[in-house]
Amino acid sequence: MNLHLPLLKAYPFERLRQLFSGITPAAQWSPISLGIGEPRHATPDLIKQAYCRAIEGTGLAAYPATTGEFALREAIAQWLQNRYQLAVRANDQILPVNGSREALFAFAQTVIASTPGQPKPLVLCPNPFYQIYEGAALLAGGEPYYVASVPERNFAQDWASVPDEVWARTQLLFVCSPGNPAGAVMPLQEWKTLFELSDRYGFVIASDECYSEIYFRDTAPLGGLEAAVQLGRADFKNLVAFTSLSKRSNVPGMRSGFCAGDAVLMAQFLRYRTYHGSAMSPVVQSASIAAWQDEKHVTENRALYREKFHAVTPLLAQVLDVRLPDAGFYLWAKVRGSDEDFARALYAAYNVTVLPGSYLARSAQGHNPGAGYVRMALVAPTADCLEAAHRIVAFVRGSQVPPS
């Protein structure tokens, strides 16, 4: 077996199942889960129709190419032009992927080069973070390094805290903007700092941008490729951005996204993917083209999240330290005492599931930055999220019956 497999830690949702083991929630409360970030808004009809048309055609009659259909890459290139005003080449700077999670993991296997007898290469990631970054680093023979975060800046990363000797061993840097779980968006100056560090030390930046289309400010979040162009790096040197249709278009089961960036890196990633067997189904490609070519459903989806967050956040803010994020569909709330105790007791009393923040972080620099926080995914319909919020308020206040 792969000698690195024992290094993998239990996924947060497995830990949550263990935490809830043996608990029977109070019978009068129907279950409401705010635990997993699985979009539950309706899938747009235009995507389902494109999927069905492809099924009824010849969509399953041939093996797909790893590069995907040129029509899909053109649709993605046009979306990048419309969304970020970027000229990204469809022929060598874009690859369709089976969701950003799969691609982020596979990309690390392409980039990281470990040498027997030498110190393990470092892979930097945020803390709190998406656990795929850690697993990808470990199975590629790298060593995760968890960058300190600043709670006062919505858990933005403190890049200045990283020692020079760490940067010198770094081969890959994962960034997530908008962030999971706190929803912070990286500003241009932060990108400038990272590009300068990449130029100095030679590491690659993988930019996870799967939450880019759910935001609450007037201005859409800045993307990594967009920041590169604004800073005079139109070749996207040592930068690849990853995004997905799952959150943008409410199609998590379709497993469709793309990565784009440095053509040299993309060529090597394509070589890896050709052996990896990760070509996207032609049926999914057809539905993806329809999704990338339409913005009306994205605007409507964003409006649903804005309505929901503007209703739920002030209610929860009465009893928890929580605020509207820049983007994403999570609320990151500070609680009193243990985050595990809070999640377990809330589940037992009111049948509401939230995820302990410590499960989304690692102890580094002397502490676990997720401890004392919980993540709430507001992915269910507004009525369910409001009901969950009322139950949480009643729980924190010690009430037996939440107000209607």
Phi, psi and omega in degrees: 000157176303123184293344181273346184302320180297345180283342182290135180265157179303140180291151185308323185284333172291319177297324179294318177300319178294321180297323183271359183302131178087356180267133170247108183299156178306131191295335186284352184253125174289149183289137172227121181255123170248022188274312187256140181277064180251110183304134182237008171291160184295139173290131182300141181301323184298329178285316179296322180294318178296323178297313182294321178298319181292322178299318183283345177272222182253024187298338182250011189268359182210155175291135177281153175281146179298327179288345184079167178292143180298328179299323177291314180296326175293319179297320178293316179300320179292323177296317178298323177294314182292319186280318187241359185059047182247142173257094181251130185285128180290334187280328185220004180242004183225137172224131171287147181223161181274063184087149184292331180300309179302316185289321178300318179295312183294325182299321179298324179293333178281321191275319191283130179236106178262147182241122179306136179086352179252159176302145180297141174294147182266144174238114182273140176213160178296168177209106007297165190201171175272123193295343177301325180302314182294311180298320179297318180296314184295314183286343175272001180087012178264180179234121179292142171235123187264113184285134180299146178244164184243102181305325182292342177248039177058039177062034169292155184282143177263082184297331181293342181280350183279122181293155179302322182293335175286313177303322183295333178265358186281131174251332183217138177237121173267128170238153180225109181216119356300147189279153170242116021254348193274346173081019179283146177252131180287128176280170184300321182298325178292319175299319179302316179299315182291321178295320179295320178293321178297318178296323183287320188249348172086009182279162180262145178250124173253115186257110180273114187234035188289346180258015191295339186258005175244102184217162190239359177263173179287332182257134179294149181301143175290133177262162182296315179295322178298316178298320180300314181296317179298335180258016174079026182242060185292346176275356179056038184308127176057030181226130171226130179256145182235133176214176193212156173274347189305308182278317182301318189240007178060049179228054182300330180284349180279336181052068183222133176196198176205162168234153183207149177155216184313117185297328179294314178295321182296324179296319179290322178294321176298318178301313178301314185293331177299321177279331184290339179072043187248032178292144181278137178305137177303327178295315178295323178299317180298316178294325180293321177302314179300320182292314182292336182274356183239130178251345183300315182291332179290317178298317180294320178296316179298321179296322178298316179294320180298315178300315182295312182293323179290338176275319188277320187300311179298328179295312180291331181294346176293333187232347181233156174277093185214149180215163178295128178284171172293320186197176181092181179237032177244147163254132183247106191244135175277134180240166176276131177080206185286134177292325177295315179298319179299310183296318182293315181292322178297317179297316181295320186278322190229005176059035176249129181258125170232162184256123177302133182296331180294340177286345183256013183215172177232150175292120180206153183052031173093358180199165174262112186290347178272349181297135180087007177235158170229148175255132178240119179268112181271066185258340180286170176304154184305317182300319179293319180293322177294319177298317178298319180297318178297320179294320179296318178300314179296321180298312182294324181279351179082015179281154177272329184233121178291147177293147180277000000 
